[in-house]
Amino acid sequence: MTAELSTPAWERRFLAPDLTFPGWAPGSPDRLVFATTETGIWQLYAWDRSSGGRRRVTDHPVGVQTGMPTLDGTGVLWFQD
């Protein structure tokens, strides 16, 4: 039995990753940017709805939670201090 299945359901609900509402690129609505905690810390991901592919964009040790796609959807912008 895996550790995930041995964890009670009520506890797994609190361990589930968080996900932000995605931001759409105005010039390319199939290109989105969102943040999630699936790696344990907030990181940004780019998602191409037309191909179904997504890729992690940031790898910051403290995390990045806010970002947006460029106007044409070819890039991602975020602030890191």
PLY file of the C-alpha trace (Angstrom):
ply
format ascii 1.0
element vertex 81
property float x
property float y
property float z
element edge 80
property int vertex1
property int vertex2
end_header
0.00 0.00 0.00
1.43 3.38 -0.95
1.80 6.22 1.53
-0.73 8.27 -0.45
-3.44 5.64 -0.06
-2.65 5.06 3.61
-3.24 8.76 4.36
-6.85 9.36 5.41
-9.09 11.10 2.85
-9.72 14.08 5.15
-5.96 14.67 5.42
-5.34 14.30 1.65
-7.83 17.15 1.04
-5.58 19.52 2.99
-2.45 18.28 1.18
-3.87 18.76 -2.33
-2.03 21.35 -4.47
-3.47 24.83 -4.85
-4.01 26.34 -8.29
-4.58 29.94 -9.35
-7.04 31.06 -11.98
-5.18 31.14 -15.32
-4.35 34.31 -17.20
-5.01 34.37 -20.96
-2.84 36.02 -23.61
-4.99 38.66 -25.37
-3.54 37.89 -28.81
-3.56 34.10 -28.38
-6.38 32.77 -26.16
-4.98 29.23 -26.28
-1.89 30.35 -24.32
-2.35 30.57 -20.55
-0.24 31.07 -17.43
-1.12 29.78 -13.96
0.58 29.06 -10.64
0.35 25.86 -8.62
1.87 24.30 -5.50
2.10 20.79 -6.95
5.89 20.79 -6.35
5.38 21.99 -2.77
5.99 25.67 -3.48
4.27 28.19 -5.77
5.71 28.08 -9.31
4.44 29.38 -12.66
3.45 27.16 -15.56
2.69 27.95 -19.20
-0.17 25.98 -20.75
-0.90 25.67 -24.46
-4.53 24.55 -24.69
-4.34 23.76 -28.41
-1.61 21.14 -27.92
-2.46 20.25 -24.32
1.16 20.77 -23.33
2.27 22.62 -20.25
5.70 23.49 -18.91
7.09 24.83 -15.69
8.45 28.35 -16.23
9.90 29.28 -12.82
12.15 27.45 -10.40
12.58 29.92 -7.58
13.45 28.54 -4.10
10.96 30.87 -2.38
8.35 30.50 -5.13
6.58 32.73 -7.64
2.82 33.08 -7.50
1.95 35.90 -9.89
2.69 35.99 -13.61
1.05 36.74 -16.92
1.50 35.80 -20.56
2.90 38.31 -23.03
0.34 39.92 -25.34
1.06 37.47 -28.18
1.35 34.45 -25.83
4.94 33.59 -26.76
6.39 34.40 -23.33
5.65 34.73 -19.62
6.25 37.79 -17.42
6.67 37.72 -13.65
8.20 39.84 -10.92
10.94 38.36 -8.79
12.53 40.46 -6.05
0 1
1 2
2 3
3 4
4 5
5 6
6 7
7 8
8 9
9 10
10 11
11 12
12 13
13 14
14 15
15 16
16 17
17 18
18 19
19 20
20 21
21 22
22 23
23 24
24 25
25 26
26 27
27 28
28 29
29 30
30 31
31 32
32 33
33 34
34 35
35 36
36 37
37 38
38 39
39 40
40 41
41 42
42 43
43 44
44 45
45 46
46 47
47 48
48 49
49 50
50 51
51 52
52 53
53 54
54 55
55 56
56 57
57 58
58 59
59 60
60 61
61 62
62 63
63 64
64 65
65 66
66 67
67 68
68 69
69 70
70 71
71 72
72 73
73 74
74 75
75 76
76 77
77 78
78 79
79 80
